[in-house]
Amino acid sequence: MKLLTKFVFKTILGWKVVGSFPKDVKKYVLIGAPHTHWKDFFLGLAIKWGEKVPANYIAKASLFKPPFGFILKWLGGVPIDRSKSDNKVQSIIEMFNAREQFILAISPEGTRQKVTKWKTGFYYIAKGADVPIVMMTFNFKDKEVKISEPYYTTDNMEEDFNIFYKFYEGVIGKIPKYS
């Protein structure tokens, strides 16, 4: 699967990957942006398979019911019960704490629309689970996926977010007006 995915992703579609995912870090939050189109999910899967990254994503538990729930799990999905009013961030932190290896891929925007400010859940998950954040771009303009080194949050949230936003400067998503 790895060789086929790399061949299609790089040779046929013309995308390139700059940087690499950390091999020595077993747990981290992977933020992918900009998220402007449903095709971003499939781009993420191509990267996951081509780079052999055991990344997971969170989806509402009702999606994991038969007949298609097994497919979502096979693709790395982890169900979360969104019907309860409990703290979702804490639930995800507990997922990190319960596993030896867990890479959570998440969109920091929380939507495919244009936003001026990202959601903060990914940040609090990383802090609460004491794991780094790895940044990944979906740059459709240059057909490039750029991957950062692991970033460990500080006690200065504003400064941390400035570093995140700087990493994504100039990156154009599938739908440019939402980037």
C-alpha positions in Angstrom: 0.0 0.0 0.0 2.9 2.4 0.8 4.6 2.1 -2.6 1.3 2.4 -4.5 0.2 5.4 -2.5 3.6 7.1 -2.9 3.6 6.4 -6.6 0.1 7.9 -7.1 0.6 10.8 -4.7 4.0 11.8 -6.0 4.4 10.5 -9.6 0.8 10.7 -10.9 -0.6 13.6 -8.9 2.7 15.5 -8.6 2.7 16.2 -4.8 5.8 16.3 -2.7 6.4 16.0 1.0 8.9 18.3 2.7 10.1 17.2 6.1 9.2 14.0 7.9 7.1 12.7 10.7 8.9 12.0 13.9 9.8 8.4 14.3 10.9 8.5 17.9 7.8 10.3 19.2 5.0 7.8 19.9 2.3 10.3 20.8 1.5 13.7 19.3 -1.3 15.9 18.0 -1.0 16.4 14.2 -2.6 19.5 13.0 -3.4 19.7 9.3 -4.4 23.0 7.6 -5.8 24.7 5.8 -8.9 22.4 5.8 -11.0 23.9 3.0 -12.5 20.9 1.2 -13.7 17.3 1.8 -10.8 16.1 -0.4 -8.4 17.0 2.4 -9.4 13.9 4.2 -8.3 11.7 1.3 -5.1 13.7 1.0 -4.5 13.0 4.6 -5.0 9.3 4.1 -2.5 9.3 1.2 0.0 10.9 3.4 -0.8 8.5 6.3 -0.3 5.5 4.0 2.6 6.8 1.9 4.6 7.9 4.9 3.5 5.0 7.2 2.1 7.2 9.9 -0.3 5.4 12.3 -2.5 8.5 12.6 -6.0 8.5 14.0 -8.9 10.9 13.9 -11.9 11.5 16.1 -15.5 11.2 14.8 -18.8 11.0 16.4 -19.6 7.5 17.7 -22.8 7.1 15.6 -20.7 7.0 12.4 -19.1 3.7 13.6 -22.2 1.6 13.5 -22.7 -1.1 10.9 -22.6 -1.5 8.0 -19.7 1.0 7.5 -18.3 1.5 10.9 -15.5 -1.0 10.4 -14.2 1.1 7.4 -13.9 4.2 9.6 -11.9 2.2 12.2 -9.7 0.7 9.5 -9.0 4.2 8.3 -7.8 5.2 11.8 -11.1 6.5 13.2 -11.7 6.6 16.9 -15.3 7.1 18.1 -16.2 9.7 20.6 -19.7 10.1 22.1 -20.7 13.7 21.3 -24.2 13.2 22.7 -23.0 13.5 26.3 -22.2 16.9 27.8 -18.8 15.7 29.2 -15.6 17.4 28.4 -14.4 16.2 24.9 -10.9 17.6 25.4 -10.6 15.5 28.7 -12.0 12.4 26.9 -9.3 12.7 24.2 -6.6 13.3 26.8 -7.7 10.1 28.4 -7.3 8.3 25.0 -3.7 9.5 24.9 -3.1 8.4 28.4 -4.6 4.9 27.8 -2.4 4.1 24.8 1.2 3.5 24.3 1.1 5.1 20.8 -1.5 7.6 19.6 -1.2 10.2 16.9 -4.3 12.4 16.6 -4.8 14.2 13.3 -7.1 17.2 13.6 -8.0 20.3 11.8 -7.3 23.4 14.0 -9.9 25.5 12.2 -12.8 23.1 13.2 -14.5 23.8 9.8 -13.9 23.9 6.1 -14.9 27.5 5.9 -12.6 30.6 6.2 -11.8 31.4 9.9 -9.8 34.2 11.4 -9.1 32.3 14.6 -8.5 28.7 15.2 -10.3 26.5 17.7 -8.2 25.8 20.8 -9.1 22.2 21.6 -6.0 20.7 19.9 -3.8 22.9 22.0 -5.5 21.9 25.3 -5.4 18.3 24.3 -1.6 18.5 23.6 -1.0 20.4 26.9 -3.2 18.0 28.9 -1.7 14.9 27.5 1.8 16.4 27.7 2.5 15.6 24.0 3.9 17.8 21.2 2.1 19.3 18.2 3.3 18.4 14.7 2.2 20.8 12.0 1.3 19.7 8.5 0.3 21.8 5.5 -2.1 21.1 2.7 -0.6 23.5 0.1 -2.6 23.0 -3.1 -0.8 26.0 -4.8 2.5 24.2 -4.8 1.2 20.6 -4.4 3.3 20.4 -1.2 2.8 18.9 2.2 5.2 20.4 4.7 5.8 18.7 8.1 7.2 20.5 11.1 9.4 19.2 13.8 7.5 18.4 17.0 6.6 21.6 18.9 6.2 21.4 22.6 3.8 24.0 23.9 4.9 26.7 26.4 3.0 28.6 29.1 2.4 31.4 26.6 -0.6 30.4 24.4 -0.5 33.6 22.4 3.2 33.0 21.5 2.5 29.4 20.6 -0.3 30.3 18.3 1.9 32.9 16.6 4.4 30.1 15.8 1.6 27.9 14.4 0.1 30.7 12.3 3.6 31.6 11.0 4.2 28.0 9.9 1.0 28.2 7.7 1.6 31.6 6.2 1.1 31.6 2.5 -0.3 28.1 2.4 -3.3 27.8 -0.1 -5.9 25.2 0.4 -8.0 23.4 -2.2 -10.5 26.3 -2.1 -8.2 29.4 -1.9 -10.8 31.8 -0.5 -11.2 29.6 2.6 -7.4 29.5 3.2 
